[in-house]
């Protein structure tokens, strides 16, 4: 008989997607759900949990509370880091289940075409297997009652909203299964390599939820960010690409662009936080890794570092110099980006989701490319470093009927045929070292330029400004005044004073857990 464990009303509200907390920047990114504003009253809510299965020879980890007897097929004596060949994995899987494997994926900008491709590949690899693919734009609402009842799909994406907090709570309440053993299974299409070995560096950490006990979620696509520029415009005018210039030369280029009767910049006016895609790389490249480390560790004076202040002043210079398209401040993110697509501005700060997001309104023949943020002549950081998110918590395997088959679904995602499909049809790169399996495929200028920037960076990424997630009260200081900073309604001196004050308060508050950046 299965045990029943009550969950709190607050937990249910998180699952149902009724908590606020989407950052302003996330307004553009396709993977961000909308905030639901209704209020739900929950009475006598329970979540069904199974009794622990700890018998010898059981699953991995052996004490995980698995609902499915499938879990007992996993070798209890498996040593982490040891290859499980595809043949051995197929023997563990055994015959396909008689009922459908349920793949419940959020229906958003990436569509469901790629999910169906994975389902077809699984059915081909395992004759007799049947996969049911479904999803909707608010899948977290649709699934909430089922999750509470313990009727959890086998594999999917974006079942919860409310950010990392909701997923960590989901882990605590056995909504998901740990995926450690999947990382040791031979990757599909990469003979002799464990799945972990084909993923791009940092992808698993990005999908860790901050938890160190097990790998509970998996990444999906990597995203690069920086400055998008109008490739055709630059070719016609003979202007050098931003990534060939120093920051000082880049600023001089603004004057030439304006003299040609074109505004250098547009931006997502109502969401000025997009400028973080320029500011934080510029801070790192000017000030260096130690300066970022000092900020993360809330070291006294870190935010008053002259190099940090210089980077902020450079953004103010762009806005003071009449280099911003008129009216952009009042535009939505897509309206501001459309100005760029229509050739009315040379640059826009954004990430690799831009092409897909603006696909429906992009003029025929328009070509754009991504550039890393240029480095100043006296850079203390790596000039070629790129704003790169190798992965985030995206894919999950449910603690439902068929967790092993959910793992197999995810294994097949990170394969050459699916990587090629995602690159060509979706316009994104899987979180893999070789997103297309080493096969040359025809990409758009935008996506190819992102791949070129990744290659040029040689693994050098703009470091994480961890203080922003570690200490929300410090991060809030900048988030609250982004627009005012850009338009010089707030001075850099005043902002950095406030950041120092917030950092001091966080340092001295014993109720705030302290984190450490090791500066590597």
C-alpha positions as CSV (number, residue, x, y, z in Angstrom):
1,X,0.0,0.0,0.0
2,X,1.4,3.4,-1.0
3,X,1.9,6.1,1.6
4,X,0.2,9.5,1.3
5,X,2.1,12.6,2.3
6,X,0.4,15.9,2.6
7,X,1.9,18.9,0.8
8,X,1.4,22.5,1.9
9,X,-0.8,24.9,0.1
10,X,2.3,26.9,-0.8
11,X,3.9,23.9,-2.5
12,X,0.8,23.3,-4.6
13,X,0.6,26.9,-5.6
14,X,4.2,26.7,-6.9
15,X,3.3,23.6,-8.9
16,X,0.2,25.2,-10.3
17,X,2.3,28.1,-11.6
18,X,0.7,30.7,-9.4
19,X,3.9,32.3,-8.0
20,X,5.4,35.4,-9.4
21,X,9.1,35.9,-10.0
22,X,10.0,36.0,-13.7
23,X,12.9,38.3,-14.2
24,X,12.5,41.2,-16.6
25,X,15.1,39.8,-19.0
26,X,13.3,36.6,-19.2
27,X,10.4,38.4,-20.9
28,X,12.1,37.7,-24.3
29,X,13.4,34.2,-23.8
30,X,11.2,31.6,-25.3
31,X,11.6,29.2,-22.4
32,X,9.9,31.5,-19.9
33,X,6.3,30.9,-19.0
34,X,3.9,33.7,-18.3
35,X,3.0,34.5,-14.7
36,X,-0.5,33.3,-13.8
37,X,-2.4,35.8,-11.7
38,X,-5.4,33.8,-10.4
39,X,-5.7,32.7,-6.8
40,X,-6.5,29.1,-6.1
41,X,-7.8,27.7,-2.8
42,X,-6.7,24.2,-2.1
43,X,-8.4,22.0,0.4
44,X,-7.1,18.7,1.7
45,X,-4.5,18.4,-1.0
46,X,-2.3,15.3,-0.9
47,X,0.5,14.0,-3.0
48,X,0.8,10.2,-3.3
49,X,4.3,8.9,-2.5
50,X,5.5,5.3,-2.6
51,X,7.1,3.5,0.2
52,X,10.9,3.4,0.0
53,X,12.5,0.6,-1.9
54,X,15.8,-0.3,-0.2
55,X,16.2,-4.0,-0.9
56,X,19.6,-5.2,-2.0
57,X,20.0,-5.2,-5.7
58,X,17.6,-2.4,-6.1
59,X,17.8,0.9,-8.0
60,X,20.3,3.7,-8.2
61,X,20.5,5.3,-5.7
62,X,19.2,2.3,-3.8
63,X,17.2,4.3,-1.3
64,X,15.3,6.4,-3.8
65,X,11.5,6.3,-3.4
66,X,10.7,5.0,-6.9
67,X,7.1,4.5,-7.8
68,X,7.9,2.1,-10.7
69,X,9.3,-1.4,-10.4
70,X,11.4,-0.5,-13.4
71,X,13.8,1.2,-11.0
72,X,14.8,-2.2,-9.7
73,X,16.4,-3.1,-13.0
74,X,19.2,-0.6,-12.4
75,X,22.5,-2.2,-11.1
76,X,22.9,-1.4,-7.4
77,X,26.7,-2.0,-7.7
78,X,27.2,0.5,-10.5
79,X,30.3,2.7,-10.0
80,X,29.7,6.3,-11.1
81,X,31.8,7.2,-14.1
82,X,31.9,3.7,-15.5
83,X,30.6,3.3,-19.0
84,X,27.4,1.4,-19.5
85,X,27.4,0.3,-23.1
86,X,24.4,0.8,-25.3
87,X,24.0,-3.0,-25.5
88,X,24.0,-3.2,-21.7
89,X,21.6,-0.3,-21.4
90,X,19.2,-2.0,-23.8
91,X,19.3,-5.1,-21.6
92,X,18.5,-3.1,-18.5
93,X,15.6,-1.5,-20.3
94,X,14.2,-4.8,-21.4
95,X,11.1,-5.0,-23.6
96,X,9.1,-1.8,-24.2
97,X,6.1,-1.3,-21.9
98,X,2.8,-2.4,-23.2
99,X,1.3,1.1,-22.6
100,X,2.5,4.4,-24.2
101,X,5.5,6.2,-22.9
102,X,4.3,9.7,-22.0
103,X,6.3,12.7,-23.2
104,X,4.7,15.9,-21.9
105,X,6.6,18.9,-23.2
106,X,5.8,22.6,-22.9
107,X,4.5,23.9,-26.3
108,X,6.4,27.1,-26.9
109,X,8.7,28.8,-29.5
110,X,10.7,25.7,-30.2
111,X,7.5,23.8,-31.1
112,X,7.0,20.0,-30.8
113,X,8.5,19.0,-34.1
114,X,11.8,18.1,-32.5
115,X,10.0,16.2,-29.7
116,X,8.2,14.1,-32.3
117,X,11.5,13.4,-34.0
118,X,12.9,12.0,-30.7
119,X,9.8,9.9,-30.3
120,X,10.1,8.5,-33.8
121,X,13.8,7.6,-33.1
122,X,12.9,5.8,-29.9
123,X,10.2,3.8,-31.6
124,X,12.6,2.9,-34.3
125,X,15.3,1.8,-31.9
126,X,12.9,-0.2,-29.8
127,X,10.3,-1.9,-32.0
128,X,7.0,-2.2,-30.2
129,X,7.5,1.0,-28.2
130,X,4.9,3.7,-28.5
131,X,5.4,7.3,-27.4
132,X,2.6,9.7,-26.7
133,X,3.7,13.3,-27.3
134,X,1.6,16.1,-26.0
135,X,1.8,19.6,-24.4
136,X,0.3,23.0,-24.3
137,X,1.5,26.6,-23.6
138,X,0.5,26.3,-20.0
139,X,1.4,22.7,-19.3
140,X,2.3,23.5,-15.7
141,X,-1.4,24.2,-15.0
142,X,-2.6,21.2,-16.9
143,X,-0.2,18.9,-15.0
144,X,-0.6,20.4,-11.5
145,X,-3.5,18.1,-10.4
146,X,-1.9,15.0,-11.8
147,X,1.4,15.8,-10.1
148,X,-0.4,16.3,-6.8
149,X,-2.1,12.9,-7.3
150,X,1.2,11.2,-8.2
151,X,0.2,10.6,-11.8
152,X,3.4,11.9,-13.3
153,X,4.5,11.7,-17.0
154,X,7.6,9.8,-18.0
155,X,9.6,12.7,-19.5
156,X,9.2,16.3,-20.4
157,X,10.0,19.9,-20.0
158,X,8.6,22.9,-17.9
159,X,6.2,21.0,-15.7
160,X,6.6,23.6,-13.0
161,X,6.9,27.3,-12.9
162,X,8.1,29.5,-10.1
163,X,11.8,29.1,-11.0
164,X,14.5,27.0,-9.3
165,X,12.7,27.1,-6.0
166,X,9.7,25.1,-7.4
167,X,11.9,22.5,-8.9
168,X,13.9,22.0,-5.7
169,X,10.6,21.5,-3.9
170,X,9.6,19.0,-6.6
171,X,12.8,17.1,-5.9
172,X,12.0,17.0,-2.2
173,X,8.5,15.7,-3.0
174,X,9.7,12.9,-5.3
175,X,8.2,14.4,-8.5
176,X,11.4,13.6,-10.4
177,X,14.0,10.7,-10.5
178,X,17.7,11.2,-10.2
179,X,19.6,10.9,-13.5
180,X,23.1,10.1,-12.3
181,X,23.2,6.7,-14.0
182,X,22.0,8.1,-17.3
183,X,25.2,10.2,-17.5
184,X,27.2,6.9,-17.7
185,X,25.2,5.4,-20.5
186,X,26.8,5.3,-23.9
187,X,25.7,8.3,-25.9
188,X,23.7,7.5,-29.0
189,X,25.9,8.0,-32.1
190,X,29.1,8.4,-30.1
191,X,30.5,4.9,-29.6
192,X,32.5,4.5,-26.4
193,X,31.5,7.8,-24.9
194,X,29.4,8.3,-21.9
195,X,26.5,10.8,-22.2
196,X,28.2,13.1,-19.8
197,X,31.3,13.2,-22.1
198,X,29.4,14.6,-25.1
199,X,27.7,17.5,-23.2
200,X,29.3,20.9,-23.4
201,X,31.3,22.0,-20.4
202,X,29.1,23.6,-17.7
203,X,25.8,22.2,-19.0
204,X,25.2,19.8,-16.1
205,X,26.2,22.5,-13.6
206,X,23.7,24.9,-15.3
207,X,21.0,22.2,-14.9
208,X,22.0,21.3,-11.3
209,X,19.3,23.4,-9.5
210,X,22.1,24.2,-7.1
211,X,21.8,20.6,-5.7
212,X,24.9,18.5,-5.3
213,X,23.5,15.2,-4.2
214,X,22.3,14.0,-7.7
215,X,21.6,15.2,-11.2
216,X,17.9,15.9,-11.1
217,X,17.4,17.8,-14.3
218,X,19.1,17.9,-17.7
219,X,20.0,20.8,-20.0
220,X,18.5,21.2,-23.5
221,X,20.0,23.9,-25.6
222,X,22.9,26.3,-25.1
223,X,22.4,30.0,-25.6
224,X,24.9,32.6,-26.6
225,X,24.4,36.3,-26.1
226,X,26.0,39.6,-26.9
227,X,25.5,42.2,-29.7
228,X,23.5,41.4,-32.8
229,X,24.3,43.5,-35.8
230,X,22.8,43.9,-39.3
231,X,25.2,41.9,-41.5
232,X,23.9,43.2,-44.8
233,X,24.1,46.8,-43.6
234,X,27.7,46.3,-42.4
235,X,28.7,44.8,-45.7
236,X,27.1,47.5,-47.8
237,X,28.8,50.3,-45.8
238,X,32.1,48.4,-45.4
239,X,32.0,48.6,-41.6
240,X,34.1,46.1,-39.6
241,X,32.3,43.5,-37.5
242,X,32.2,44.4,-33.8
243,X,34.1,41.3,-32.8
244,X,37.1,42.6,-34.8
245,X,37.3,45.8,-32.8
246,X,38.4,47.0,-29.4
247,X,35.7,48.7,-27.3
248,X,37.3,52.1,-28.1
249,X,37.2,51.3,-31.8
250,X,33.6,50.1,-31.4
251,X,32.6,53.4,-29.9
252,X,34.2,55.3,-32.8
253,X,32.2,53.1,-35.2
254,X,29.0,54.4,-33.6
255,X,29.8,57.9,-34.9
256,X,30.2,56.6,-38.5
257,X,26.9,54.7,-38.3
258,X,25.1,57.9,-37.0
259,X,26.7,60.0,-39.8
260,X,25.2,57.5,-42.3
261,X,21.8,58.4,-41.0
262,X,21.2,55.2,-39.0
263,X,20.7,54.9,-35.3
264,X,23.3,52.6,-33.8
265,X,21.1,50.9,-31.2
266,X,17.6,49.8,-30.5
267,X,16.7,47.8,-27.4
268,X,13.8,46.2,-25.5
269,X,12.8,49.5,-23.9
270,X,10.3,48.3,-21.3
271,X,12.8,45.6,-20.3
272,X,16.1,47.5,-20.0
273,X,17.7,44.6,-18.2
274,X,18.6,43.2,-21.6
275,X,21.6,45.6,-21.4
276,X,23.1,43.1,-18.8
277,X,24.1,41.2,-21.9
278,X,26.5,44.0,-22.7
279,X,27.3,45.4,-19.2
280,X,28.4,42.2,-17.4
281,X,30.8,41.0,-20.3
282,X,32.2,44.5,-20.4
283,X,32.8,44.6,-16.7
284,X,34.6,41.3,-16.8
285,X,36.7,42.2,-19.8
286,X,37.7,45.6,-18.3
287,X,38.1,44.5,-14.7
288,X,39.1,40.8,-14.9
289,X,38.1,37.6,-13.1
290,X,39.3,38.8,-9.7
291,X,37.0,41.8,-9.8
292,X,34.0,39.5,-10.6
293,X,35.0,37.2,-7.8
294,X,35.2,40.1,-5.4
295,X,31.7,41.1,-6.3
296,X,30.4,37.6,-5.9
297,X,32.1,37.4,-2.5
298,X,30.7,40.8,-1.5
299,X,34.2,42.1,-0.8
300,X,34.1,45.6,0.6
301,X,34.7,48.1,-2.2
302,X,34.1,45.5,-5.0
303,X,31.3,47.6,-6.6
304,X,33.3,50.8,-6.4
305,X,36.1,49.3,-8.5
306,X,36.9,52.0,-11.0
307,X,36.8,49.4,-13.8
308,X,33.3,48.3,-12.8
309,X,32.2,52.0,-12.7
310,X,33.8,52.6,-16.1
311,X,31.8,49.9,-17.7
312,X,28.5,51.4,-16.4
313,X,29.6,54.8,-17.7
314,X,30.2,53.4,-21.2
315,X,26.5,52.4,-21.4
316,X,25.5,55.9,-20.3
317,X,27.8,57.3,-23.0
318,X,25.8,55.4,-25.6
319,X,22.5,56.8,-24.4
320,X,23.9,60.3,-23.9
321,X,25.2,60.4,-27.5
322,X,21.9,60.1,-29.2
323,X,22.7,56.7,-30.4
324,X,19.4,55.1,-29.4
325,X,16.5,54.8,-31.8
326,X,13.8,57.4,-30.8
327,X,11.0,56.0,-28.8
328,X,12.7,52.7,-27.9
329,X,12.4,53.3,-24.2
330,X,8.6,52.8,-24.4
331,X,8.7,49.7,-26.6
332,X,8.1,46.1,-25.7
333,X,10.9,43.6,-26.2
334,X,9.5,42.5,-29.6
335,X,8.7,46.1,-30.7
336,X,12.3,47.2,-29.9
337,X,13.7,44.1,-31.7
338,X,11.5,44.8,-34.8
339,X,13.2,48.1,-35.2
340,X,16.4,46.2,-35.7
341,X,14.8,43.6,-38.0
342,X,13.4,46.5,-40.2
343,X,16.9,47.9,-40.7
344,X,16.3,51.1,-38.7
345,X,19.1,50.4,-36.2
346,X,22.5,48.6,-36.5
347,X,22.6,46.8,-33.1
348,X,20.4,45.2,-30.5
349,X,21.5,43.4,-27.3
350,X,20.1,39.9,-27.2
351,X,20.7,36.1,-27.2
352,X,20.3,33.3,-29.7
353,X,16.6,33.0,-29.1
354,X,16.2,36.3,-31.1
355,X,16.0,34.6,-34.5
356,X,13.3,32.2,-33.5
357,X,11.4,34.8,-31.5
358,X,11.2,37.3,-34.4
359,X,10.8,34.7,-37.2
360,X,7.3,35.6,-38.1
361,X,8.0,39.3,-38.7
362,X,11.6,39.2,-40.1
363,X,11.7,40.8,-43.6
364,X,12.7,38.4,-46.4
365,X,16.4,38.5,-47.0
366,X,17.3,40.1,-43.6
367,X,20.6,38.8,-42.3
368,X,22.1,39.3,-38.8
369,X,25.1,38.0,-36.9
370,X,26.0,37.7,-33.3
371,X,29.2,39.4,-31.9
372,X,30.8,39.0,-28.5
373,X,31.1,42.3,-26.6
374,X,34.3,44.0,-27.6
375,X,37.1,44.3,-25.0
376,X,38.9,47.5,-24.1
377,X,42.5,48.0,-25.1
378,X,43.6,47.5,-21.5
379,X,41.4,44.4,-20.8
380,X,42.2,42.4,-17.7
381,X,39.8,39.7,-18.8
382,X,39.9,37.4,-21.8
383,X,39.0,39.5,-24.9
384,X,37.5,36.6,-26.8
385,X,35.3,35.5,-23.8
386,X,31.6,35.0,-24.8
387,X,28.4,35.4,-22.9
388,X,27.3,31.7,-23.0
389,X,24.8,29.7,-21.1
390,X,25.8,26.0,-21.8
391,X,22.5,24.8,-20.3
392,X,19.8,25.2,-17.7
393,X,17.4,23.0,-15.9
394,X,15.1,22.0,-18.7
395,X,14.5,18.3,-19.1
396,X,13.1,16.0,-16.4
397,X,12.2,12.4,-15.9
398,X,9.1,11.9,-13.8
399,X,8.8,9.5,-10.9
400,X,6.0,7.8,-12.7
401,X,5.4,4.5,-14.5
402,X,8.4,4.4,-16.8
403,X,11.4,6.3,-15.6
404,X,13.9,4.2,-17.4
405,X,12.2,4.9,-20.7
406,X,12.1,8.6,-19.8
407,X,15.8,8.4,-19.4
408,X,16.1,6.7,-22.8
409,X,14.1,9.5,-24.4
410,X,16.6,12.1,-23.0
411,X,19.6,10.0,-24.1
412,X,18.2,10.1,-27.7
413,X,17.8,13.9,-27.6
414,X,21.6,14.3,-27.3
415,X,22.3,12.5,-30.6
416,X,23.5,13.6,-34.0
417,X,20.1,13.3,-35.9
418,X,18.3,15.3,-33.2
419,X,21.1,17.8,-33.0
420,X,20.9,18.3,-36.7
421,X,17.2,18.7,-36.7
422,X,17.2,21.2,-33.8
423,X,20.0,23.3,-35.5
424,X,18.2,23.4,-38.9
425,X,14.6,23.4,-38.0
426,X,14.5,25.1,-34.6
427,X,17.5,27.4,-34.9
428,X,19.2,26.3,-31.7
429,X,22.2,24.3,-30.6
430,X,21.8,21.4,-28.2
431,X,24.0,21.5,-25.0
432,X,26.6,19.3,-26.7
433,X,30.3,19.7,-27.7
434,X,29.3,18.7,-31.2
435,X,25.7,19.9,-31.5
436,X,25.3,18.4,-34.9
437,X,27.5,15.3,-34.3
438,X,30.3,16.7,-36.3
439,X,28.2,16.8,-39.5
440,X,28.3,20.0,-41.5
441,X,24.7,21.4,-41.8
442,X,23.4,24.5,-43.5
443,X,22.7,27.1,-40.8
444,X,21.4,30.6,-40.9
445,X,24.0,33.5,-40.7
446,X,22.7,34.2,-37.1
447,X,23.2,30.6,-35.8
448,X,26.5,30.1,-37.7
449,X,27.9,33.3,-36.2
450,X,27.0,32.0,-32.7
451,X,28.8,28.8,-33.5
452,X,31.8,30.8,-34.8
453,X,31.9,32.8,-31.6
454,X,31.8,29.6,-29.5
455,X,34.8,28.3,-31.5
456,X,36.7,31.6,-31.2
457,X,36.1,31.7,-27.4
458,X,37.9,28.3,-27.0
459,X,36.0,27.6,-23.8
460,X,36.5,31.0,-22.3
461,X,33.1,32.2,-21.1
462,X,32.1,35.4,-19.3
463,X,32.1,34.2,-15.7
464,X,29.0,34.0,-13.7
465,X,28.0,37.0,-11.6
466,X,26.8,34.7,-8.9
467,X,26.0,37.4,-6.4
468,X,22.9,38.1,-8.3
469,X,21.3,34.7,-7.4
470,X,23.1,34.3,-4.1
471,X,22.1,37.6,-2.7
472,X,18.8,38.9,-4.2
473,X,18.8,42.0,-2.1
474,X,22.0,43.1,-3.7
475,X,20.9,42.2,-7.2
476,X,17.7,44.2,-6.7
477,X,19.6,47.4,-6.4
478,X,20.5,47.4,-10.1
479,X,17.4,45.7,-11.3
480,X,15.3,48.5,-9.8
481,X,17.1,51.3,-11.7
482,X,18.2,49.8,-15.0
483,X,16.4,52.3,-17.1
484,X,17.4,55.2,-14.9
485,X,21.0,54.1,-15.0
486,X,21.0,54.0,-18.8
487,X,19.5,57.4,-19.3
488,X,21.7,58.9,-16.5
489,X,18.7,59.7,-14.3
490,X,20.7,57.8,-11.7
491,X,24.5,58.4,-11.5
492,X,27.0,55.6,-11.5
493,X,28.4,57.0,-8.2
494,X,25.0,56.8,-6.6
495,X,24.2,53.3,-7.9
496,X,27.6,51.8,-6.8
497,X,27.1,53.5,-3.3
498,X,23.8,51.7,-3.0
499,X,25.3,48.4,-4.2
500,X,28.0,48.7,-1.6
501,X,25.4,49.5,1.1
502,X,23.3,46.4,0.1
503,X,26.5,44.2,0.0
504,X,27.5,45.4,3.5
505,X,24.0,44.6,4.8
506,X,24.1,41.1,3.3
507,X,27.6,40.4,4.6
508,X,26.5,41.3,8.1
509,X,23.2,39.6,8.1
510,X,23.6,36.3,10.0
511,X,20.3,35.0,8.6
512,X,21.6,35.1,5.0
513,X,23.5,32.0,3.9
514,X,27.0,33.0,2.6
515,X,28.4,31.5,-0.6
516,X,32.0,31.6,-1.8
517,X,33.4,32.1,-5.3
518,X,36.7,30.3,-5.4
519,X,37.9,32.7,-8.2
520,X,39.0,29.9,-10.6
